[in-house]
Amino acid sequence: MSKALTTLLFSCILFSLSVSSYAQTCNSYTFSSNTVYASCQDLPVLNAFLHYNYSSTANTLDLAYRVTGATATNWISWAINPSGQQMKGSQALVAFQNSSGAMRVYTSSVESTGISTLSESTLSFGVSNLNGSFVNGEMTIFATLTLSSGMTTVNQVWQVGPVSGDNPQSHDISSNSANKRSVGTLNLLDGTTSSGGGTSSKLRRQNVHGVLNAVSWGTLMPLGVIIARYLRVFKSADPAWFYLHIACQTSAYVVGVAGWATGMKLGSDTSVHNYPHRNIGITLFCLATLQVFALLLRPKKDHKYRLYWNIYHHAIGYTVIILSIVNVFKGLDLLEPEKKWKKIYTAILIFLGFNAAMLEAFTWYIVIKRKKTGSDKYPSYENGANGTNAYGARAQPGV
């Protein structure tokens, strides 16, 4: 069972790292061909990135449009639209993997809003070096565009959609979908961008806020509780479980405060507030801060007030866990990221819950076995260096 706990801890750390990578910028990316692009943009939706070199003297734009989390049943597209921030009129680069496994990359001049018109056609500007790749869930279009003189600020449109029978199908067209927000402007000279739903800078800060809180309050906090409640049942894990618990919860608090601060800053920069999400966030910060001070005031295990401290510590701790999970889902509903992020967070909660249920049963088995045999192989929670007498004479599992 100690192996299961090790696996649980390792898996959750990997999850936290993988989610944290979502907040990284395109500046840290290196192409396998060692091609270097002077500028890049983290596009605010659809897990998309634009890398480019622009020559004002030759009026050429050498670009790589990259989408992460793509599948063999996805098409991707990046376009310049001379007529506005919309799909109709877009001069698009399109790519997908066909049924033979080869990449199909072509140009399409979009004359209407129907995806059925995303057929191959020439563009209003020159295109060369057009090719694509699909490796490890990452699909990329490479191209060199020859633009008109003075065309330094462009309307950009980017999309991701499904493929069926080697034909692009309609992407999500619901009003609140990321596909409806995948438009904006790009200044090729200074690299500044804006999007139809606001500046990419603001959306990036929203993404960072969401990632920090999902990792801290939503993942590390529950993991710390699981460590404290179940790892100490093993005699060899005492007092290691205590320090692991403290390290996990302290890290969650530090990262969580950073996420809370970015949330407060985002709230001060907008006139539209989601008061339930904000108020829960403030409550979480206050309760978690009380827990940190409670650690400093923690009585010794044989102190007469230790029972009351334990009751307080457990009550506040479980309240923080419940509110954290609720607020992460509220934040996901507000941010409206790709659906897979909510699925990933739901999956990690199911994983944690399943392991907690298994460990709960095992813990009770050890407690009952100890009561029957009095064996030192199954130690009481009060025997450890950092044990707790919160339950008096009753040998009962608890955090």
Secondary structure by P-SEA (a helix, b strand, c coil): caaaaaaaaaaaaaaaaaaaaccccccccccccccccccccccccccbbbbbcccccccccbbbbbbcccccccccbbbbbccccccccccbbbbbbccccbbbbbcccccccccccccccccccccccccccccccbbbbbbcccccccccccccccbbbbbccccccccccccccccccccccccccccccccccccaaaaaaaaaaaaaaaaacccaaaaaaaaaacccccccccaaaaaaaaaaaaaaaaaaaaaaaaaaaaaaaccccaaaaaaaaaaaaaaaaaaaaaaaacccccccaaaaaaaaaaaaaaaaaaaaaaaaaaaaaaacccaaaaaaaaaaaaaaaaaaaaaaaaaaaaaaaaaaccccccccccccccccccccccccccc
